[in-house]
Amino acid sequence: MKVSQHSRAAVPLLASLALIGACATSPPKSAAQSQQDEATAQQAYAALNADPTYFFRHVDVRVDDGVARLGGYIWSADAIYRAKEIVAGVPGVTRVVNAMELEREGSQGGASHEGGG
């Protein structure tokens, strides 16, 4: 049987694509895992909101397989470190990823630029 040069070149390419596809997909979460992640996120929200020093109502928490991702706005670097510390102490959290933004003006959106001229 004679194999063309194009066929021989296609085999490694197809094998590479199959390997990349297998690595890029993860199995879907079970209902129990989704519920656990949601419960962990709710515990993280409660812990953040119980902090007497900082205002964390603008922090979003998403948990995926124990990894807590913190997003939203925060008003000081110390508050970022404290939020990460609080959430890391929540049962079920295995790692904390910081995606919070430091708002230097103390309010979302900064100064107003109204008027014309």
DSSP file (Angstrom, degrees, kcal/mol; ACC not computed):
  #  RESIDUE AA STRUCTURE BP1 BP2  ACC     N-H-->O    O-->H-N    N-H-->O    O-->H-N    TCO  KAPPA ALPHA  PHI   PSI    X-CA   Y-CA   Z-CA
    1    1 A M              0   0    0      0, 0.0     2,-0.5     0, 0.0     0, 0.0   0.000 360.0 360.0 360.0 130.7    0.0    0.0    0.0
    2    2 A K        -     0   0    0      0, 0.0     2,-0.5     0, 0.0     0, 0.0  -0.822 360.0-158.7 -98.5 126.7    1.4    3.3   -1.0
    3    3 A V        -     0   0    0     -2,-0.5     2,-0.0     2,-0.0     5,-0.0  -0.898  17.8-128.6-106.5 128.2    0.9    6.3    1.4
    4    4 A S     >  -     0   0    0     -2,-0.5     4,-1.8     1,-0.1     5,-0.2  -0.271  19.5-115.0 -72.8 161.1    1.2    9.8    0.0
    5    5 A Q  H  > S+     0   0    0      1,-0.2     4,-1.7     2,-0.2     5,-0.1   0.846 116.4  56.4 -64.0 -34.2    3.4   12.4    1.4
    6    6 A H  H  > S+     0   0    0      1,-0.2     4,-1.6     2,-0.2    -1,-0.2   0.879 105.0  51.6 -65.9 -38.0    0.3   14.5    2.4
    7    7 A S  H  > S+     0   0    0      1,-0.2     4,-1.4     2,-0.2    -1,-0.2   0.908 108.7  50.5 -65.9 -41.6   -1.1   11.6    4.4
    8    8 A R  H  < S+     0   0    0     -4,-1.8    -1,-0.2     1,-0.2    -2,-0.2   0.868 111.6  48.3 -65.3 -35.3    2.1   11.1    6.4
    9    9 A A  H  X S+     0   0    0     -4,-1.7     4,-1.0     1,-0.2    -1,-0.2   0.797 107.7  56.2 -73.6 -28.7    2.2   14.9    7.2
   10   10 A A  H  X S+     0   0    0     -4,-1.6     4,-2.9     1,-0.2     5,-0.3   0.807  93.8  68.0 -75.0 -29.7   -1.4   14.8    8.3
   11   11 A V  H  X S+     0   0    0     -4,-1.4     4,-2.4     1,-0.2     5,-0.2   0.943 102.8  42.1 -60.4 -51.7   -1.0   12.1   10.9
   12   12 A P  H  > S+     0   0    0      0, 0.0     4,-2.3     0, 0.0    -1,-0.2   0.886 115.1  52.6 -63.2 -34.7    1.2   14.1   13.4
   13   13 A L  H  X S+     0   0    0     -4,-1.0     4,-2.4     2,-0.2    -2,-0.2   0.940 111.0  45.2 -64.5 -46.8   -1.0   17.2   12.8
   14   14 A L  H  X S+     0   0    0     -4,-2.9     4,-2.3     1,-0.2    -1,-0.2   0.887 112.5  51.8 -64.3 -39.0   -4.2   15.2   13.7
   15   15 A A  H  X S+     0   0    0     -4,-2.4     4,-2.1    -5,-0.3    -1,-0.2   0.907 110.3  49.1 -64.0 -41.0   -2.5   13.6   16.7
   16   16 A S  H  X S+     0   0    0     -4,-2.3     4,-2.5     2,-0.2    -2,-0.2   0.916 111.0  49.3 -64.3 -43.6   -1.4   17.1   18.0
   17   17 A L  H  X S+     0   0    0     -4,-2.4     4,-2.5     1,-0.2    -2,-0.2   0.895 110.5  50.6 -63.4 -39.9   -4.9   18.5   17.5
   18   18 A A  H  X S+     0   0    0     -4,-2.3     4,-2.0     2,-0.2    -1,-0.2   0.905 111.5  48.2 -64.4 -40.9   -6.5   15.5   19.4
   19   19 A L  H  X S+     0   0    0     -4,-2.1     4,-1.8     2,-0.2    -2,-0.2   0.911 112.0  48.5 -66.1 -43.2   -4.0   16.0   22.2
   20   20 A I  H  X S+     0   0    0     -4,-2.5     4,-1.8     1,-0.2    -2,-0.2   0.913 111.5  50.6 -63.0 -43.3   -4.7   19.8   22.5
   21   21 A G  H  X S+     0   0    0     -4,-2.5     4,-1.0     1,-0.2    -1,-0.2   0.882 109.2  50.9 -62.8 -38.9   -8.4   19.2   22.4
   22   22 A A  H  < S+     0   0    0     -4,-2.0    -1,-0.2     1,-0.2    -2,-0.2   0.863 113.1  45.5 -67.6 -35.5   -8.2   16.6   25.2
   23   23 A C  H  < S+     0   0    0     -4,-1.8    -1,-0.2     1,-0.2    -2,-0.2   0.784 108.6  57.0 -77.2 -27.2   -6.2   19.0   27.4
   24   24 A A  H  < S+     0   0    0     -4,-1.8     2,-0.4    -5,-0.2    -1,-0.2   0.696  97.9  68.7 -80.8 -19.3   -8.4   22.0   26.7
   25   25 A T     <  -     0   0    0     -4,-1.0     0, 0.0    -3,-0.2     0, 0.0  -0.802  62.0-165.2-105.2 143.4  -11.6   20.4   27.9
   26   26 A S        -     0   0    0     -2,-0.4     3,-0.1     1,-0.0    -3,-0.0  -0.893  35.1 -92.9-119.6 154.8  -12.4   19.5   31.5
   27   27 A P        -     0   0    0      0, 0.0     3,-0.1     0, 0.0    -1,-0.0  -0.325  50.8 -98.9 -64.8 147.9  -15.2   17.2   32.6
   28   28 A P        -     0   0    0      0, 0.0     2,-0.1     0, 0.0    -3,-0.0  -0.305  42.4-101.7 -65.8 151.6  -18.5   19.0   33.5
   29   29 A K        -     0   0    0     -3,-0.1     2,-0.1     1,-0.1    -3,-0.0  -0.428  32.6-122.8 -71.2 145.3  -19.2   19.8   37.1
   30   30 A S     >  -     0   0    0     -2,-0.1     4,-2.3     1,-0.1     5,-0.2  -0.428  25.8-109.6 -78.4 163.8  -21.6   17.5   39.0
   31   31 A A  H  > S+     0   0    0      1,-0.2     4,-2.3     2,-0.2     5,-0.2   0.883 121.0  53.6 -61.4 -38.1  -24.6   19.1   40.7
   32   32 A A  H  > S+     0   0    0      2,-0.2     4,-2.3     1,-0.2    -1,-0.2   0.902 108.6  48.5 -64.7 -40.9  -23.0   18.4   44.0
   33   33 A Q  H  > S+     0   0    0      2,-0.2     4,-2.6     1,-0.2    -2,-0.2   0.904 110.8  50.6 -67.0 -40.4  -19.8   20.2   43.1
   34   34 A S  H  X S+     0   0    0     -4,-2.3     4,-2.2     2,-0.2    -2,-0.2   0.912 111.7  48.0 -61.7 -42.8  -21.8   23.2   41.8
   35   35 A Q  H  X S+     0   0    0     -4,-2.3     4,-2.5     2,-0.2    -2,-0.2   0.898 111.4  50.5 -65.1 -40.3  -23.7   23.3   45.0
   36   36 A Q  H  X S+     0   0    0     -4,-2.3     4,-2.5     2,-0.2    -2,-0.2   0.920 110.5  49.0 -63.9 -43.4  -20.5   23.0   47.1
   37   37 A D  H  X S+     0   0    0     -4,-2.6     4,-2.3     2,-0.2    -2,-0.2   0.904 112.2  48.6 -62.7 -40.9  -18.9   25.9   45.1
   38   38 A E  H  X S+     0   0    0     -4,-2.2     4,-2.3     2,-0.2    -2,-0.2   0.908 111.7  49.2 -65.6 -41.9  -22.0   28.1   45.6
   39   39 A A  H  X S+     0   0    0     -4,-2.5     4,-2.1     2,-0.2    -2,-0.2   0.898 111.2  49.9 -64.2 -39.9  -22.0   27.3   49.3
   40   40 A T  H  X S+     0   0    0     -4,-2.5     4,-2.2     2,-0.2    -2,-0.2   0.904 109.9  50.7 -64.9 -41.2  -18.3   28.1   49.6
   41   41 A A  H  X S+     0   0    0     -4,-2.3     4,-2.5     2,-0.2    -2,-0.2   0.907 109.6  50.6 -62.8 -41.3  -18.9   31.4   47.8
   42   42 A Q  H  X S+     0   0    0     -4,-2.3     4,-2.3     1,-0.2    -1,-0.2   0.886 109.7  50.3 -64.7 -38.3  -21.7   32.3   50.1
   43   43 A Q  H  X S+     0   0    0     -4,-2.1     4,-2.4     2,-0.2    -1,-0.2   0.885 109.9  51.2 -65.1 -38.1  -19.5   31.6   53.1
   44   44 A A  H  X S+     0   0    0     -4,-2.2     4,-2.6     2,-0.2    -2,-0.2   0.922 109.5  49.6 -65.1 -43.8  -16.8   33.8   51.6
   45   45 A Y  H  X S+     0   0    0     -4,-2.5     4,-2.7     1,-0.2    -2,-0.2   0.932 111.8  49.0 -58.0 -46.4  -19.3   36.7   51.1
   46   46 A A  H  X S+     0   0    0     -4,-2.3     4,-1.1     1,-0.2    -2,-0.2   0.907 111.7  48.6 -62.0 -42.4  -20.4   36.3   54.7
   47   47 A A  H  < S+     0   0    0     -4,-2.4     4,-0.4     2,-0.2     3,-0.3   0.909 113.0  47.8 -65.3 -41.8  -16.8   36.3   56.0
   48   48 A L  H >< S+     0   0    0     -4,-2.6     3,-1.3     1,-0.2     8,-0.2   0.928 112.2  48.8 -63.9 -44.5  -16.0   39.4   54.0
   49   49 A N  H 3< S+     0   0    0     -4,-2.7    -1,-0.2     1,-0.3    -2,-0.2   0.673 104.8  60.1 -72.5 -15.7  -19.1   41.3   55.1
   50   50 A A  T 3< S+     0   0    0     -4,-1.1    -1,-0.3    -3,-0.3    -2,-0.2   0.571  76.3 112.9 -85.2  -9.5  -18.4   40.4   58.7
   51   51 A D    <   -     0   0    0     -3,-1.3     5,-0.2    -4,-0.4    -3,-0.0  -0.481  56.1-156.9 -67.1 125.5  -15.0   42.2   58.7
   52   52 A P  S    S+     0   0    0      0, 0.0    -1,-0.2     0, 0.0     3,-0.0   0.638  83.6  49.5 -79.1 -12.8  -15.3   45.3   60.9
   53   53 A T  S    S+     0   0    0      1,-0.1     2,-0.3    26,-0.0    26,-0.1   0.886 106.5  41.5 -94.9 -44.0  -12.4   47.2   59.3
   54   54 A Y        -     0   0    0     -6,-0.1     2,-0.7    25,-0.1    -1,-0.1  -0.758  69.9-126.9-114.6 154.5  -13.0   47.2   55.5
   55   55 A F        +     0   0    0     -2,-0.3     3,-0.3     1,-0.1    20,-0.2  -0.877  31.7 168.8 -98.2 110.5  -16.1   47.6   53.3
   56   56 A F    >   +     0   0    0     -2,-0.7     3,-1.7    -8,-0.2    -7,-0.1   0.124  39.5 112.5-111.3  19.6  -16.1   44.6   51.0
   57   57 A R  T 3  S+     0   0    0      1,-0.3    -1,-0.2    -9,-0.1    -8,-0.1   0.683  76.9  56.8 -68.6 -15.7  -19.6   44.9   49.4
   58   58 A H  T 3  S+     0   0    0     -3,-0.3    15,-1.0    15,-0.2     2,-0.5   0.302  85.3 102.3 -95.6   9.0  -18.0   45.7   46.0
   59   59 A V  E <   -A   72   0A   0     -3,-1.7     2,-0.4    13,-0.2    13,-0.2  -0.824  59.8-153.2 -96.9 127.6  -16.1   42.4   46.0
   60   60 A D  E     -A   71   0A   0     11,-2.8    11,-2.4    -2,-0.5     2,-0.5  -0.796   7.0-158.1 -96.9 140.8  -17.4   39.6   43.8
   61   61 A V  E     +A   70   0A   0     -2,-0.4     2,-0.4     9,-0.2     9,-0.2  -0.980  13.7 174.8-123.1 127.4  -16.6   36.0   44.8
   62   62 A R  E     -A   69   0A   0      7,-1.9     7,-3.5    -2,-0.5     2,-0.5  -0.999  11.6-161.7-127.6 133.9  -16.7   33.1   42.3
   63   63 A V  E     +A   68   0A   0     -2,-0.4     2,-0.4     5,-0.2     5,-0.2  -0.961  10.3 178.0-119.8 131.8  -15.6   29.6   43.4
   64   64 A D  E >  S-A   67   0A   0      3,-2.1     3,-1.8    -2,-0.5   -30,-0.1  -0.931  76.5 -26.0-134.6 109.6  -14.7   26.9   41.0
   65   65 A D  T 3  S-     0   0    0     -2,-0.4     3,-0.1     1,-0.3   -31,-0.1   0.868 128.1 -46.8  54.8  40.9  -13.6   23.5   42.4
   66   66 A G  T 3  S+     0   0    0      1,-0.2    28,-2.9    27,-0.1    29,-1.2   0.277 111.4 120.1  88.9 -10.3  -12.3   25.3   45.5
   67   67 A V  E <   -Ab  64  95A   0     -3,-1.8    -3,-2.1    27,-0.2     2,-0.5  -0.802  51.9-153.0 -92.0 116.2  -10.5   28.1   43.8
   68   68 A A  E     -Ab  63  96A   0     27,-2.9    29,-3.3    -2,-0.7     2,-0.6  -0.770   5.1-161.1 -92.8 127.2  -12.0   31.4   44.8
   69   69 A R  E     -Ab  62  97A   0     -7,-3.5    -7,-1.9    -2,-0.5     2,-0.5  -0.942   6.0-157.8-109.2 120.5  -11.7   34.3   42.4
   70   70 A L  E     +Ab  61  98A   0     27,-2.9    29,-3.0    -2,-0.6     2,-0.2  -0.860  21.1 162.8-101.3 127.7  -12.1   37.8   43.9
   71   71 A G  E     +Ab  60  99A   0    -11,-2.4   -11,-2.8    -2,-0.5    29,-0.3  -0.778  24.1  64.2-132.6 177.7  -13.2   40.6   41.6
   72   72 A G  E    S-Ab  59 100A   0     27,-0.6    29,-3.3   -13,-0.2     2,-0.3  -0.603  82.4 -38.6 104.8-165.8  -14.6   44.1   41.8
   73   73 A Y  E     + b   0 101A   0    -15,-1.0     2,-0.3    27,-0.2   -15,-0.2  -0.772  46.4 178.6-106.2 144.7  -13.4   47.3   43.3
   74   74 A I  E     - b   0 102A   0     27,-2.3    29,-3.3    -2,-0.3    32,-0.1  -0.965  23.6-141.4-140.8 154.1  -11.4   47.9   46.5
   75   75 A W  S    S+     0   0    0     -2,-0.3     2,-0.3   -20,-0.2    27,-0.1   0.439  75.3  25.3-106.0   0.6  -10.1   51.1   48.0
   76   76 A S     >  -     0   0    0      1,-0.1     4,-1.6    30,-0.0    -1,-0.1  -0.988  67.5-122.1-157.7 154.9   -6.7   50.2   49.4
   77   77 A A  H  > S+     0   0    0     -2,-0.3     4,-2.2     1,-0.2     5,-0.2   0.872 114.8  57.3 -63.0 -36.5   -3.9   47.7   49.0
   78   78 A D  H  > S+     0   0    0      1,-0.2     4,-2.3     2,-0.2    -1,-0.2   0.882 104.1  52.5 -61.4 -37.5   -4.3   46.7   52.6
   79   79 A A  H  > S+     0   0    0      2,-0.2     4,-2.6     1,-0.2    -1,-0.2   0.862 106.3  53.6 -67.4 -35.4   -8.0   45.9   51.9
   80   80 A I  H  X S+     0   0    0     -4,-1.6     4,-2.2     2,-0.2    -2,-0.2   0.950 111.1  45.4 -62.2 -48.3   -6.9   43.6   49.0
   81   81 A Y  H  X S+     0   0    0     -4,-2.2     4,-2.1     1,-0.2    -2,-0.2   0.896 113.7  49.9 -62.6 -39.6   -4.5   41.7   51.2
   82   82 A R  H  X S+     0   0    0     -4,-2.3     4,-2.8     2,-0.2    -1,-0.2   0.910 109.1  51.5 -66.6 -41.9   -7.2   41.4   54.0
   83   83 A A  H  X S+     0   0    0     -4,-2.6     4,-2.5     1,-0.2     5,-0.2   0.923 111.5  47.4 -60.9 -44.3   -9.8   40.2   51.5
   84   84 A K  H  X S+     0   0    0     -4,-2.2     4,-2.2     1,-0.2    -1,-0.2   0.902 112.6  49.6 -62.8 -40.8   -7.5   37.5   50.2
   85   85 A E  H  X S+     0   0    0     -4,-2.1     4,-1.0     2,-0.2    -2,-0.2   0.916 111.7  48.3 -64.3 -44.6   -6.6   36.5   53.8
   86   86 A I  H >< S+     0   0    0     -4,-2.8     3,-0.8     1,-0.2     4,-0.2   0.948 114.3  44.6 -61.3 -49.9  -10.3   36.3   54.9
   87   87 A V  H >< S+     0   0    0     -4,-2.5     3,-1.6     1,-0.3    -1,-0.2   0.851 106.3  60.3 -67.7 -34.7  -11.3   34.2   51.9
   88   88 A A  H 3< S+     0   0    0     -4,-2.2    -1,-0.3     1,-0.3    -2,-0.2   0.781 102.1  55.9 -62.0 -25.5   -8.3   31.9   52.2
   89   89 A G  T << S+     0   0    0     -4,-1.0    -1,-0.3    -3,-0.8    -2,-0.2   0.466  81.7 107.9 -86.1  -1.6   -9.6   31.0   55.7
   90   90 A V  S X  S-     0   0    0     -3,-1.6     3,-2.1    -4,-0.2   -46,-0.1  -0.623  81.5-108.8 -78.1 129.9  -13.0   29.9   54.4
   91   91 A P  T 3  S+     0   0    0      0, 0.0     3,-0.1     0, 0.0   -48,-0.1  -0.342 104.9  28.4 -58.2 134.2  -13.4   26.1   54.6
   92   92 A G  T 3  S+     0   0    0      1,-0.3     2,-0.6    -4,-0.1   -52,-0.1   0.179  88.7 118.4  99.4 -16.3  -13.4   24.6   51.1
   93   93 A V    <   +     0   0    0     -3,-2.1    -1,-0.3    -6,-0.2   -26,-0.2  -0.751  31.7 172.5 -86.3 123.1  -11.2   27.3   49.6
   94   94 A T        +     0   0    0    -28,-2.9     2,-0.3    -2,-0.6   -27,-0.2   0.666  67.8   5.2-100.7 -22.7   -8.0   25.8   48.3
   95   95 A R  E     -b   67   0A   0    -29,-1.2   -27,-2.9    -8,-0.1     2,-0.5  -0.981  62.1-139.7-159.6 150.8   -6.6   28.9   46.5
   96   96 A V  E     -b   68   0A   0     -2,-0.3     2,-0.5   -29,-0.2   -27,-0.2  -0.976  11.7-162.6-119.8 127.5   -7.5   32.6   46.1
   97   97 A V  E     -b   69   0A   0    -29,-3.3   -27,-2.9    -2,-0.5     2,-0.7  -0.939  14.5-141.8-108.7 125.9   -7.1   34.4   42.8
   98   98 A N  E     +b   70   0A   0     -2,-0.5   -27,-0.1   -29,-0.2   -29,-0.1  -0.783  39.2 149.8 -93.2 116.6   -7.0   38.2   43.0
   99   99 A A  E     +b   71   0A   0    -29,-3.0   -27,-0.6    -2,-0.7    -1,-0.1   0.051  34.7 131.3-125.0  21.2   -8.8   40.0   40.1
  100  100 A M  E     -b   72   0A   0    -29,-0.3     2,-0.4   -30,-0.1   -27,-0.2  -0.420  50.9-135.3 -75.5 151.3   -9.8   43.0   42.2
  101  101 A E  E     -b   73   0A   0    -29,-3.3   -27,-2.3    -2,-0.1     2,-0.6  -0.913  12.3-129.0-109.9 134.2   -9.1   46.5   41.0
  102  102 A L  E     -b   74   0A   0     -2,-0.4     2,-0.8   -29,-0.2   -27,-0.2  -0.718  17.7-156.8 -82.6 118.4   -7.7   49.2   43.2
  103  103 A E    >   -     0   0    0    -29,-3.3     3,-0.9    -2,-0.6     5,-0.1  -0.855   8.3-172.5 -98.6 104.1   -9.9   52.3   43.0
  104  104 A R  T 3  S+     0   0    0     -2,-0.8    -1,-0.2     1,-0.2   -29,-0.0   0.764  78.6  56.5 -73.2 -27.8   -7.6   55.2   44.0
  105  105 A E  T 3  S-     0   0    0      2,-0.3    -1,-0.2     1,-0.0     3,-0.1   0.551 108.9-118.0 -82.7  -7.4  -10.2   57.9   44.1
  106  106 A G  S <  S+     0   0    0     -3,-0.9     2,-0.3   -32,-0.1    -2,-0.1   0.530  87.8  71.9  83.3   4.3  -12.4   56.0   46.6
  107  107 A S  S >  S-     0   0    0    -32,-0.0     3,-1.3     4,-0.0    -2,-0.3  -0.993  89.0-100.5-150.1 148.6  -15.3   55.7   44.3
  108  108 A Q  T 3  S+     0   0    0     -2,-0.3    -5,-0.0     1,-0.2   -35,-0.0  -0.465 105.3  20.8 -68.5 132.6  -16.1   53.8   41.2
  109  109 A G  T 3  S-     0   0    0     -2,-0.2    -1,-0.2     3,-0.0    -6,-0.0   0.198  97.4-130.3  97.8 -16.9  -15.7   55.8   38.0
  110  110 A G    <   -     0   0    0     -3,-1.3     2,-0.1     2,-0.0    -7,-0.0  -0.281  60.4  -2.4  70.5-155.3  -13.4   58.6   39.4
  111  111 A A  S    S-     0   0    0      1,-0.1     2,-0.3     2,-0.0    -6,-0.0  -0.324  73.5-113.6 -74.2 151.2  -14.1   62.3   38.9
  112  112 A S        -     0   0    0      1,-0.1     2,-0.2    -2,-0.1    -1,-0.1  -0.635  18.8-162.4 -84.5 141.1  -17.0   63.6   36.8
  113  113 A H        +     0   0    0     -2,-0.3     2,-0.2     2,-0.0    -1,-0.1  -0.562  31.6 152.7-122.1  65.8  -16.3   65.4   33.6
  114  114 A E        +     0   0    0     -2,-0.2     2,-0.1     2,-0.0    -2,-0.0  -0.519  32.8  46.8 -93.5 162.6  -19.5   67.2   32.9
  115  115 A G        -     0   0    0     -2,-0.2     2,-0.3     2,-0.0    -2,-0.0  -0.332  66.7-121.0  99.8 176.7  -20.0   70.4   31.0
  116  116 A G              0   0    0     -2,-0.1    -2,-0.0     1,-0.1     0, 0.0  -0.827 360.0 360.0-144.4-178.8  -18.7   71.6   27.7
  117  117 A G              0   0    0     -2,-0.3    -1,-0.1     0, 0.0    -2,-0.0   0.477 360.0 360.0 144.5 360.0  -16.7   74.2   26.2
